[in-house]
Amino acid sequence: MSVSAISSSSGAATSTSNVSSQIAKLQGQLKELTQKLKDTANSDMEAELKAQMTQMLQAQILAIQAQIQALQQQQTQQKTSGEAQSPQDSERTAGRNNYSTLGGQVDTYA
């Protein structure tokens, strides 16, 4: 019983760190796209092509920002549900501590 509680807690920690790494990866992509957008704005390409590139880059930036926001919400929910499970786990552990072990119940005589 305690094994499942431990594995579910570690699973939540793993998925939280996975979400964090996904957010970090997306933030790196966001940084790259922002730099491309700046480069495009300062480039000497034709006005129509520049407008199309700018529009495409802005759409990609918005999509990544939406993904980051969704992952942050997921991360917040995981933290909240993890905190909600922690008191239950500690109650289970406290309940088990009230029981003595078999060795404590058996008298040994030399």
C-alpha positions in Angstrom: 0.0 0.0 0.0 2.8 2.4 0.8 4.6 1.4 -2.4 1.7 2.6 -4.5 1.6 5.9 -2.6 5.3 6.4 -3.1 5.1 5.5 -6.8 2.2 7.8 -7.4 4.0 10.6 -5.6 7.2 10.1 -7.6 5.1 9.9 -10.8 3.7 13.3 -10.1 7.2 14.6 -9.5 8.4 13.1 -12.7 5.6 14.6 -14.8 6.1 17.9 -13.1 9.7 18.0 -14.0 8.8 16.8 -17.5 6.4 19.7 -17.9 9.1 22.1 -16.6 11.5 20.8 -19.3 8.9 21.1 -22.0 8.3 24.7 -20.9 12.0 25.4 -21.0 12.3 24.0 -24.5 9.3 26.1 -25.7 10.8 29.2 -24.1 14.0 28.5 -26.1 12.0 28.2 -29.3 10.1 31.4 -28.4 13.4 33.2 -28.0 14.6 32.0 -31.4 11.4 33.0 -33.1 11.5 36.4 -31.5 15.1 36.9 -32.8 13.9 35.8 -36.3 11.1 38.3 -36.1 13.6 41.1 -35.2 15.9 40.0 -38.0 13.0 39.9 -40.5 11.9 43.4 -39.5 15.4 44.7 -40.0 16.0 42.8 -43.3 16.1 44.2 -46.8 13.5 41.8 -48.3 10.6 42.9 -50.3 7.7 44.5 -48.4 5.2 41.8 -49.3 7.5 38.9 -48.4 8.5 40.7 -45.2 4.9 41.1 -44.2 4.2 37.4 -44.8 7.3 36.3 -42.9 6.3 38.7 -40.0 2.8 37.3 -39.9 4.0 33.7 -40.0 6.5 34.3 -37.2 3.9 36.1 -35.1 1.5 33.2 -35.5 4.2 30.7 -34.4 5.0 32.9 -31.4 1.4 33.1 -30.4 1.0 29.3 -30.7 4.1 28.6 -28.5 2.9 31.2 -26.0 -0.4 29.3 -25.8 1.4 26.0 -25.3 3.5 27.5 -22.5 0.4 28.8 -20.8 -1.3 25.5 -21.1 1.7 23.7 -19.6 1.9 26.2 -16.8 -1.7 25.6 -16.0 -1.1 21.8 -16.1 1.9 22.3 -13.8 -0.1 24.3 -11.3 -2.9 21.7 -11.3 -0.3 18.9 -10.7 1.2 20.9 -7.8 -2.2 21.5 -6.4 -3.3 17.8 -6.7 0.1 16.8 -5.2 -0.4 19.0 -2.2 -3.9 17.6 -1.8 -2.5 14.0 -1.8 0.3 14.7 0.7 -2.0 15.1 3.7 -3.8 11.9 2.9 -0.5 10.0 2.6 0.7 11.4 6.0 -2.7 10.4 7.6 -2.2 6.8 6.3 1.4 6.8 7.6 0.2 8.2 11.0 -2.4 5.5 11.2 0.2 2.8 10.6 2.4 4.1 13.3 -0.3 3.3 15.9 0.2 -0.4 15.2 3.1 -2.1 16.9 5.3 -4.5 15.0 5.2 -8.2 15.8 8.7 -8.0 17.3 7.4 -5.5 19.8 4.5 -7.8 20.9 6.6 -10.9 21.4 8.5 -11.3 24.7 11.9 -12.9 24.4 13.4 -14.8 27.3 17.0 -15.8 27.6 
